[in-house]
Amino acid sequence: MQQQIISKLTTELIEAEEKLAPVEPLSARFPELSVKDSYHIQLQWVERKLEEGRVIIGKKVGLTSKAMQDMLGVDEPDYGHLLDHMKVSTGTVLSRKDFIKPKVEAEIGFILKDDLQGPNVTYIDVLMATEALVPTLEIIDSRIEDWKIKLVDTVADNGSSARAVVGKPFYEIDQIDLRMLSMTLIMNGEIRATGAGAAALGHPAHAVAWLANKLADYDMSLKAGELILPGALSSAIDLESGDEVTATFGKLGSVSISFCE
């Protein structure tokens, strides 16, 4: 795809985020748009954010569940970048007015102590490179109108990333069976979703390994100190003003967020 079209779509997505005005699906207007083109849009989006003074603090993996992959007609996950303005602490109150059509997902976050450079990274490499685990809520928000997305749309839109709400780090990672670790998501006092670590490609460390190996295609790696979100443990839930959300992860702890007007 021509570079000028990639630049045009990057500008569209940046303006959609700033103005909270979603755009028509890229996939509908540019049927020739490839996944590779979309990653180039995402990378150009990141470059522009860095020029504005933003800092990369991590990465996120999406579409790790078979159900989501089937829905979008794909056979692998996707990823996006986490920037400094996206990270918020547990207990934070966010304004609904700062988002277009937000949803929330619960994830087991990884904080790295060593770099991970693909290809050929394994889940064992991931566990050895992990300093701590952290209970996390990811707020996703599509800049594509009405969430009418295909894979190329969400990839170009930085994996629909918006915020990463992080709890207290847990350092004794050898004390947790991540595959079996349970998650309960409670909204406004009611259980809305449950899941386990196995929902993220069978084991969340597998998802992080996939990401490290995928980034190698673009000569990138995961860096020590980064926060890595390996994918949701259940389906995303819509967020509205007045909602209070808490996700509990057994001995890993809990994380919460509230939405005001």
C-alpha positions in Angstrom: 0.0 0.0 0.0 1.2 3.5 -0.8 3.0 5.3 2.0 0.7 8.3 1.7 -2.3 6.2 2.4 -0.7 4.7 5.4 0.1 8.2 6.7 -3.4 9.4 5.9 -5.0 6.5 7.9 -2.5 7.1 10.8 -3.6 10.7 11.0 -7.3 9.7 10.9 -6.8 7.4 13.9 -4.9 9.9 15.9 -7.6 12.6 15.3 -10.3 10.1 16.1 -8.7 9.4 19.5 -8.1 13.1 20.2 -11.6 14.2 19.1 -13.4 11.1 20.4 -15.0 10.9 16.9 -14.7 7.3 15.4 -14.0 6.7 11.8 -15.6 4.3 9.3 -13.9 0.9 9.2 -10.6 1.0 7.3 -11.3 -2.5 6.0 -14.5 -1.3 4.3 -12.9 1.7 2.6 -9.6 0.0 1.8 -10.3 -3.7 1.1 -6.7 -4.1 -0.2 -5.4 -3.2 3.3 -3.2 -6.1 4.5 -2.2 -7.0 8.1 1.3 -5.9 7.3 0.0 -2.5 6.1 -1.9 -2.2 9.4 1.1 -2.9 11.5 3.0 -0.2 9.6 0.1 2.2 10.4 0.4 1.2 14.1 4.2 1.8 14.1 3.7 5.2 12.5 1.1 6.0 15.1 3.7 5.0 17.8 6.4 7.1 16.1 4.1 10.2 16.2 3.3 9.6 19.8 6.9 9.4 20.7 7.6 12.6 18.9 4.9 14.2 21.2 6.9 13.1 24.2 5.1 9.8 25.0 7.1 6.8 26.2 6.6 3.1 25.5 6.0 1.2 28.7 5.0 -2.2 27.3 2.9 -4.2 24.9 -0.4 -5.9 24.8 -1.6 -9.1 23.1 -5.1 -9.4 21.8 -7.3 -12.1 20.2 -5.8 -14.9 22.2 -9.0 -16.7 22.6 -10.3 -19.1 20.0 -13.8 -17.5 20.1 -12.3 -14.0 19.2 -10.1 -15.4 16.5 -13.1 -17.2 14.9 -15.2 -14.0 15.2 -12.6 -12.1 13.1 -11.7 -15.0 10.9 -8.0 -15.2 12.0 -5.8 -17.9 13.3 -3.3 -15.9 15.4 -3.4 -13.0 18.0 -2.5 -9.4 17.4 -0.6 -6.9 19.5 -0.4 -3.2 20.3 1.8 -0.8 22.2 1.3 0.6 25.8 2.3 4.2 26.3 2.9 6.0 29.6 -0.4 7.9 29.5 -2.3 4.6 29.4 -1.1 3.3 32.7 -3.2 4.0 35.8 -3.2 2.6 39.3 -5.8 0.4 40.8 -8.7 2.3 42.5 -8.4 5.2 39.9 -11.7 6.9 38.9 -11.8 7.5 35.1 -14.2 9.8 33.3 -16.5 8.2 30.7 -16.2 11.4 28.7 -12.6 10.5 27.8 -13.6 7.5 25.8 -15.7 6.6 22.7 -17.2 3.2 23.5 -15.0 1.6 26.2 -14.9 -2.0 27.3 -13.0 -3.8 30.1 -11.1 -7.0 30.2 -9.2 -8.8 33.0 -5.6 -10.0 32.4 -2.5 -11.3 34.2 0.2 -8.7 33.6 3.9 -9.6 33.3 6.7 -7.2 34.4 10.0 -8.2 32.8 13.4 -8.1 34.4 15.2 -9.1 31.2 14.9 -8.4 27.5 13.2 -11.0 25.3 14.4 -11.1 21.7 12.7 -13.4 19.2 12.6 -15.6 17.2 12.5 -18.9 19.2 11.5 -17.5 22.5 9.6 -20.1 24.6 7.2 -19.8 27.5 10.1 -21.0 29.8 12.2 -18.1 28.6 9.3 -15.8 29.4 8.9 -17.1 33.0 12.7 -16.8 33.6 12.6 -13.2 32.3 9.7 -12.2 34.5 10.3 -10.2 37.6 6.7 -10.0 38.8 3.1 -10.6 37.9 0.4 -8.0 38.4 -3.4 -8.1 38.3 -4.6 -5.9 35.5 -7.7 -4.5 33.9 -7.3 -3.4 30.3 -9.7 -0.7 29.1 -10.1 -1.1 25.3 -11.8 1.5 23.1 -12.0 1.3 19.3 -11.5 4.4 17.2 -13.5 2.4 14.5 -17.2 3.3 14.4 -19.4 1.0 16.5 -16.6 -1.6 17.0 -17.2 -2.8 13.4 -13.7 -4.2 13.2 -11.8 -6.8 11.3 -8.2 -7.8 12.1 -6.7 -5.0 9.9 -8.8 -2.4 11.7 -7.8 -3.3 15.3 -4.1 -3.8 14.3 -4.0 -0.3 12.7 -5.8 1.0 15.8 -3.0 -0.2 18.1 -5.0 -3.2 19.3 -7.9 -1.0 20.4 -5.7 0.0 23.4 -6.8 2.7 25.8 -5.8 2.2 29.4 -4.0 -0.4 31.6 -5.1 -0.5 35.2 -2.5 -2.2 37.3 -2.6 -3.6 40.8 0.1 -4.6 43.3 3.0 -6.6 41.8 3.4 -10.2 43.0 7.0 -11.4 43.0 6.7 -15.1 44.0 5.8 -16.3 40.5 6.9 -19.9 41.2 4.0 -20.1 43.8 1.3 -19.7 41.1 0.1 -22.1 38.5 -0.7 -19.5 35.8 -2.6 -21.9 33.6 -5.0 -22.7 36.4 -5.1 -19.3 38.1 -8.8 -18.2 38.3 -10.2 -14.8 37.6 -13.5 -13.4 38.7 -14.7 -10.1 37.2 -17.3 -8.2 39.3 -19.2 -5.2 38.0 -21.4 -3.2 40.4 -21.5 -6.0 42.9 -22.4 -8.7 40.4 -20.2 -11.4 38.9 -20.1 -10.7 35.2 -17.3 -13.0 34.0 -15.0 -15.8 35.1 -11.9 -17.3 33.5 -8.5 -18.8 34.0 -5.0 -18.2 32.8 -5.4 -21.0 30.2 -7.7 -18.7 28.3 -4.6 -16.9 27.0 -3.2 -19.4 24.4 -3.3 -22.2 26.9 -0.9 -20.4 29.3 -0.3 -16.6 29.4 3.4 -17.0 29.1 2.8 -18.7 25.7 1.1 -15.4 24.6 4.1 -13.4 25.8 6.4 -15.8 23.9 4.3 -15.4 20.8 4.6 -11.6 21.1 8.4 -11.7 21.4 8.7 -13.9 18.3 6.2 -11.8 16.3 8.0 -8.6 17.2 11.2 -10.0 15.7 9.5 -9.7 12.2 9.8 -5.9 12.7 13.2 -6.0 14.4 11.7 -5.2 17.8 12.0 -6.9 21.2 10.4 -6.9 24.6 12.4 -4.8 27.1 13.3 -5.2 30.7 10.9 -3.2 32.9 8.1 -3.4 30.4 4.5 -4.3 31.3 3.2 -7.1 29.0 -0.5 -7.9 28.8 -0.9 -11.4 27.4 -4.6 -11.3 26.6 -8.0 -11.3 28.2 -9.3 -14.2 30.4 -12.9 -13.6 29.4 -14.9 -11.6 26.9 -14.9 -7.8 27.1 -17.7 -6.0 29.0 -19.1 -2.6 28.1 -18.4 0.3 30.5 -20.7 3.2 31.3 -20.7 6.1 33.8 -21.2 4.9 37.3 -19.7 1.4 36.8 -17.4 0.0 39.3 -15.3 -3.0 38.3 -13.0 -5.3 40.3 -11.1 -8.4 39.0 -9.8 -10.9 41.6 -7.1 -13.4 40.7 -6.7 -15.6 43.8 -3.4 -15.2 45.5 -2.3 -12.8 42.8 -4.6 -10.2 44.3 -7.2 -7.8 42.8 -7.5 -4.7 40.7 -10.3 -2.2 40.4 -11.5 0.8 38.5 -14.5 3.2 38.6 -16.1 5.3 35.9 -17.7 8.7 36.5 -19.4 11.1 34.2 
